[in-house]
């Protein structure tokens, strides 16, 4: 295990991977780099689900997990945002109006649940642990990450993904116990929460975590 000079407590919760999409659907990387096997019906996903799946895939890849996750570990996922599934609700209602107020397409309706993007990611990547969406404009990324860490401490999951998906961005961290991590370690949970508590600007959060990652490259 790589320690990068920290005095790690063997059972400490650490961040071991991250992935993000920062400029909406126009910034998505090549699908084959993120989804090594066929992703059925990817084209029908709404924008939030596409960005979520990409960010989750990049985070798992960065943490060294396979796709689907090897051995069906109890890998869970938790995320939130300030607007829920408002965009999907609007799209569905517009479609309902366009169809004479008699029928809305089911392919749009399924994304009127705020947990649908997480479910799509969990199905494709084989995440067999708990899945939660945390509602409320006052919920922060730091709160989500803290709750994910608590779930690992309580043995509800061996690994957790914690993230947020906005209108144009999605960002996820992979958390595990230090003793359960065979790859690199980005930082401990306290340092991660310190970064996340500085604000909600994804660009600044990404810069800080990227700086940690770049600092650790080559120290294996």
FIPATOR-829660 format. One record per residue (C-alpha): residue number from 0; x, y, z. Coordinates in steps of 0.02 Angstrom, whole numbers, plus 50000, padded with zeros to 5 digits. Layout:
<pts>
<num:NUM | xx:X | yy:Y | zz:Z>
...
</pts>
This chain:
<pts>
<num:0 | xx:50000 | yy:50000 | zz:50000>
<num:1 | xx:50063 | yy:50175 | zz:49959>
<num:2 | xx:50068 | yy:50291 | zz:50108>
<num:3 | xx:50147 | yy:50451 | zz:50041>
<num:4 | xx:50226 | yy:50494 | zz:50207>
<num:5 | xx:50068 | yy:50494 | zz:50311>
<num:6 | xx:50057 | yy:50403 | zz:50477>
<num:7 | xx:49906 | yy:50303 | zz:50426>
<num:8 | xx:49799 | yy:50215 | zz:50553>
<num:9 | xx:49769 | yy:50047 | zz:50472>
<num:10 | xx:49579 | yy:50057 | zz:50492>
<num:11 | xx:49565 | yy:50240 | zz:50441>
<num:12 | xx:49439 | yy:50290 | zz:50307>
<num:13 | xx:49531 | yy:50354 | zz:50154>
<num:14 | xx:49494 | yy:50423 | zz:49981>
<num:15 | xx:49568 | yy:50307 | zz:49850>
<num:16 | xx:49491 | yy:50371 | zz:49689>
<num:17 | xx:49399 | yy:50515 | zz:49606>
<num:18 | xx:49312 | yy:50553 | zz:49443>
<num:19 | xx:49220 | yy:50701 | zz:49371>
<num:20 | xx:49131 | yy:50780 | zz:49224>
<num:21 | xx:49141 | yy:50968 | zz:49231>
<num:22 | xx:49071 | yy:51046 | zz:49072>
<num:23 | xx:48914 | yy:50949 | zz:49040>
<num:24 | xx:48886 | yy:50821 | zz:48904>
<num:25 | xx:49004 | yy:50911 | zz:48785>
<num:26 | xx:49153 | yy:50863 | zz:48894>
<num:27 | xx:49120 | yy:50677 | zz:48909>
<num:28 | xx:49271 | yy:50568 | zz:48869>
<num:29 | xx:49266 | yy:50423 | zz:48747>
<num:30 | xx:49141 | yy:50291 | zz:48806>
<num:31 | xx:49264 | yy:50149 | zz:48778>
<num:32 | xx:49383 | yy:50227 | zz:48903>
<num:33 | xx:49252 | yy:50223 | zz:49040>
<num:34 | xx:49133 | yy:50081 | zz:48996>
<num:35 | xx:49237 | yy:49929 | zz:48947>
<num:36 | xx:49084 | yy:49822 | zz:48913>
<num:37 | xx:48924 | yy:49862 | zz:48819>
<num:38 | xx:48813 | yy:49987 | zz:48908>
<num:39 | xx:48639 | yy:49942 | zz:48846>
<num:40 | xx:48522 | yy:50088 | zz:48814>
<num:41 | xx:48650 | yy:50219 | zz:48864>
<num:42 | xx:48575 | yy:50335 | zz:48734>
<num:43 | xx:48407 | yy:50342 | zz:48824>
<num:44 | xx:48482 | yy:50404 | zz:48988>
<num:45 | xx:48445 | yy:50582 | zz:49038>
<num:46 | xx:48589 | yy:50706 | zz:49054>
<num:47 | xx:48608 | yy:50686 | zz:49242>
<num:48 | xx:48618 | yy:50497 | zz:49226>
<num:49 | xx:48747 | yy:50505 | zz:49087>
<num:50 | xx:48858 | yy:50623 | zz:49186>
<num:51 | xx:48836 | yy:50519 | zz:49345>
<num:52 | xx:48883 | yy:50357 | zz:49257>
<num:53 | xx:49036 | yy:50437 | zz:49178>
<num:54 | xx:49096 | yy:50513 | zz:49343>
<num:55 | xx:49067 | yy:50350 | zz:49437>
<num:56 | xx:49158 | yy:50252 | zz:49302>
<num:57 | xx:49306 | yy:50370 | zz:49305>
<num:58 | xx:49313 | yy:50363 | zz:49496>
<num:59 | xx:49309 | yy:50173 | zz:49501>
<num:60 | xx:49442 | yy:50165 | zz:49365>
<num:61 | xx:49551 | yy:50288 | zz:49459>
<num:62 | xx:49533 | yy:50182 | zz:49616>
<num:63 | xx:49583 | yy:50025 | zz:49522>
<num:64 | xx:49415 | yy:49935 | zz:49526>
<num:65 | xx:49357 | yy:49826 | zz:49383>
<num:66 | xx:49197 | yy:49843 | zz:49285>
<num:67 | xx:49087 | yy:49771 | zz:49346>
<num:68 | xx:49161 | yy:49784 | zz:49519>
<num:69 | xx:49261 | yy:49627 | zz:49554>
<num:70 | xx:49184 | yy:49496 | zz:49668>
<num:71 | xx:49024 | yy:49597 | zz:49689>
<num:72 | xx:49090 | yy:49682 | zz:49845>
<num:73 | xx:48967 | yy:49778 | zz:49952>
<num:74 | xx:49008 | yy:49940 | zz:49861>
<num:75 | xx:48878 | yy:50073 | zz:49896>
<num:76 | xx:48840 | yy:50243 | zz:49825>
<num:77 | xx:48768 | yy:50404 | zz:49896>
<num:78 | xx:48741 | yy:50571 | zz:49810>
<num:79 | xx:48636 | yy:50727 | zz:49811>
<num:80 | xx:48613 | yy:50900 | zz:49737>
<num:81 | xx:48513 | yy:51056 | zz:49766>
<num:82 | xx:48380 | yy:51032 | zz:49633>
<num:83 | xx:48334 | yy:50848 | zz:49641>
<num:84 | xx:48267 | yy:50789 | zz:49471>
<num:85 | xx:48190 | yy:50956 | zz:49422>
<num:86 | xx:48258 | yy:50953 | zz:49243>
<num:87 | xx:48189 | yy:50778 | zz:49215>
<num:88 | xx:48021 | yy:50830 | zz:49290>
<num:89 | xx:48011 | yy:50978 | zz:49170>
<num:90 | xx:48057 | yy:50872 | zz:49020>
<num:91 | xx:47926 | yy:50743 | zz:49065>
<num:92 | xx:47789 | yy:50873 | zz:49091>
<num:93 | xx:47830 | yy:50956 | zz:48925>
<num:94 | xx:47815 | yy:50787 | zz:48840>
<num:95 | xx:47650 | yy:50758 | zz:48931>
<num:96 | xx:47584 | yy:50924 | zz:48865>
<num:97 | xx:47647 | yy:50887 | zz:48689>
<num:98 | xx:47548 | yy:50724 | zz:48695>
<num:99 | xx:47385 | yy:50813 | zz:48735>
<num:100 | xx:47392 | yy:50785 | zz:48923>
<num:101 | xx:47353 | yy:50601 | zz:48898>
<num:102 | xx:47521 | yy:50514 | zz:48901>
<num:103 | xx:47703 | yy:50548 | zz:48941>
<num:104 | xx:47843 | yy:50437 | zz:48883>
<num:105 | xx:47897 | yy:50307 | zz:49010>
<num:106 | xx:48078 | yy:50330 | zz:48956>
<num:107 | xx:48067 | yy:50507 | zz:49025>
<num:108 | xx:47960 | yy:50465 | zz:49176>
<num:109 | xx:48087 | yy:50348 | zz:49256>
<num:110 | xx:48208 | yy:50494 | zz:49278>
<num:111 | xx:48082 | yy:50593 | zz:49379>
<num:112 | xx:48152 | yy:50496 | zz:49528>
<num:113 | xx:48309 | yy:50583 | zz:49594>
<num:114 | xx:48389 | yy:50415 | zz:49634>
<num:115 | xx:48376 | yy:50354 | zz:49453>
<num:116 | xx:48551 | yy:50413 | zz:49399>
<num:117 | xx:48628 | yy:50320 | zz:49546>
<num:118 | xx:48526 | yy:50165 | zz:49504>
<num:119 | xx:48586 | yy:50167 | zz:49324>
<num:120 | xx:48767 | yy:50176 | zz:49384>
<num:121 | xx:48741 | yy:50040 | zz:49513>
<num:122 | xx:48663 | yy:49921 | zz:49386>
<num:123 | xx:48799 | yy:49943 | zz:49256>
<num:124 | xx:48949 | yy:49939 | zz:49374>
<num:125 | xx:48882 | yy:49799 | zz:49484>
<num:126 | xx:48873 | yy:49899 | zz:49645>
<num:127 | xx:48792 | yy:49780 | zz:49769>
<num:128 | xx:48796 | yy:49893 | zz:49923>
<num:129 | xx:48674 | yy:50024 | zz:49989>
<num:130 | xx:48610 | yy:50163 | zz:49877>
<num:131 | xx:48550 | yy:50330 | zz:49943>
<num:132 | xx:48500 | yy:50498 | zz:49871>
<num:133 | xx:48507 | yy:50641 | zz:49997>
<num:134 | xx:48383 | yy:50780 | zz:49960>
<num:135 | xx:48392 | yy:50962 | zz:50011>
<num:136 | xx:48476 | yy:51119 | zz:49946>
<num:137 | xx:48571 | yy:51134 | zz:50111>
<num:138 | xx:48655 | yy:50964 | zz:50094>
<num:139 | xx:48840 | yy:50980 | zz:50057>
<num:140 | xx:48967 | yy:50866 | zz:49976>
<num:141 | xx:49057 | yy:50858 | zz:50144>
<num:142 | xx:48899 | yy:50793 | zz:50229>
<num:143 | xx:48877 | yy:50659 | zz:50097>
<num:144 | xx:49058 | yy:50605 | zz:50114>
<num:145 | xx:49045 | yy:50601 | zz:50303>
<num:146 | xx:48890 | yy:50491 | zz:50294>
<num:147 | xx:48976 | yy:50375 | zz:50170>
<num:148 | xx:49123 | yy:50358 | zz:50289>
<num:149 | xx:49005 | yy:50318 | zz:50434>
<num:150 | xx:48925 | yy:50180 | zz:50331>
<num:151 | xx:49095 | yy:50100 | zz:50305>
<num:152 | xx:49135 | yy:50115 | zz:50490>
<num:153 | xx:48969 | yy:50032 | zz:50531>
<num:154 | xx:49008 | yy:49890 | zz:50410>
<num:155 | xx:48858 | yy:49932 | zz:50300>
<num:156 | xx:48976 | yy:49935 | zz:50150>
<num:157 | xx:49157 | yy:49892 | zz:50115>
<num:158 | xx:49177 | yy:50035 | zz:49991>
<num:159 | xx:49070 | yy:50189 | zz:49960>
<num:160 | xx:49056 | yy:50313 | zz:49818>
<num:161 | xx:49003 | yy:50487 | zz:49874>
<num:162 | xx:48962 | yy:50624 | zz:49751>
<num:163 | xx:48856 | yy:50763 | zz:49682>
<num:164 | xx:48779 | yy:50791 | zz:49510>
<num:165 | xx:48732 | yy:50965 | zz:49455>
<num:166 | xx:48665 | yy:51039 | zz:49293>
<num:167 | xx:48833 | yy:51034 | zz:49205>
<num:168 | xx:48944 | yy:50930 | zz:49318>
<num:169 | xx:48962 | yy:50771 | zz:49419>
<num:170 | xx:49098 | yy:50728 | zz:49543>
<num:171 | xx:49123 | yy:50567 | zz:49642>
<num:172 | xx:49249 | yy:50505 | zz:49771>
<num:173 | xx:49286 | yy:50323 | zz:49814>
<num:174 | xx:49305 | yy:50289 | zz:50000>
<num:175 | xx:49368 | yy:50133 | zz:50088>
<num:176 | xx:49461 | yy:50078 | zz:50243>
<num:177 | xx:49649 | yy:50094 | zz:50225>
<num:178 | xx:49661 | yy:49907 | zz:50263>
<num:179 | xx:49542 | yy:49868 | zz:50118>
<num:180 | xx:49637 | yy:49969 | zz:49989>
<num:181 | xx:49768 | yy:49887 | zz:49882>
<num:182 | xx:49806 | yy:50038 | zz:49773>
<num:183 | xx:49853 | yy:50218 | zz:49801>
<num:184 | xx:49782 | yy:50330 | zz:49936>
<num:185 | xx:49739 | yy:50509 | zz:49894>
<num:186 | xx:49706 | yy:50573 | zz:50070>
<num:187 | xx:49617 | yy:50527 | zz:50231>
<num:188 | xx:49435 | yy:50570 | zz:50263>
<num:189 | xx:49478 | yy:50720 | zz:50372>
<num:190 | xx:49579 | yy:50802 | zz:50235>
<num:191 | xx:49443 | yy:50765 | zz:50107>
<num:192 | xx:49310 | yy:50845 | zz:50217>
<num:193 | xx:49424 | yy:50995 | zz:50244>
<num:194 | xx:49432 | yy:51023 | zz:50056>
<num:195 | xx:49246 | yy:50995 | zz:50031>
<num:196 | xx:49199 | yy:51116 | zz:50172>
<num:197 | xx:49284 | yy:51261 | zz:50083>
<num:198 | xx:49139 | yy:51286 | zz:49964>
<num:199 | xx:49026 | yy:51213 | zz:49831>
<num:200 | xx:49123 | yy:51268 | zz:49677>
<num:201 | xx:49162 | yy:51105 | zz:49585>
<num:202 | xx:49306 | yy:51185 | zz:49489>
<num:203 | xx:49398 | yy:51229 | zz:49650>
<num:204 | xx:49362 | yy:51060 | zz:49729>
<num:205 | xx:49427 | yy:50971 | zz:49574>
<num:206 | xx:49585 | yy:51079 | zz:49574>
<num:207 | xx:49624 | yy:51035 | zz:49755>
<num:208 | xx:49598 | yy:50848 | zz:49734>
<num:209 | xx:49691 | yy:50849 | zz:49568>
<num:210 | xx:49838 | yy:50935 | zz:49654>
<num:211 | xx:49841 | yy:50796 | zz:49784>
<num:212 | xx:49836 | yy:50666 | zz:49648>
<num:213 | xx:49974 | yy:50748 | zz:49547>
<num:214 | xx:50081 | yy:50765 | zz:49703>
<num:215 | xx:50065 | yy:50578 | zz:49735>
<num:216 | xx:50106 | yy:50523 | zz:49557>
<num:217 | xx:50274 | yy:50438 | zz:49550>
<num:218 | xx:50284 | yy:50402 | zz:49736>
<num:219 | xx:50236 | yy:50218 | zz:49722>
</pts>
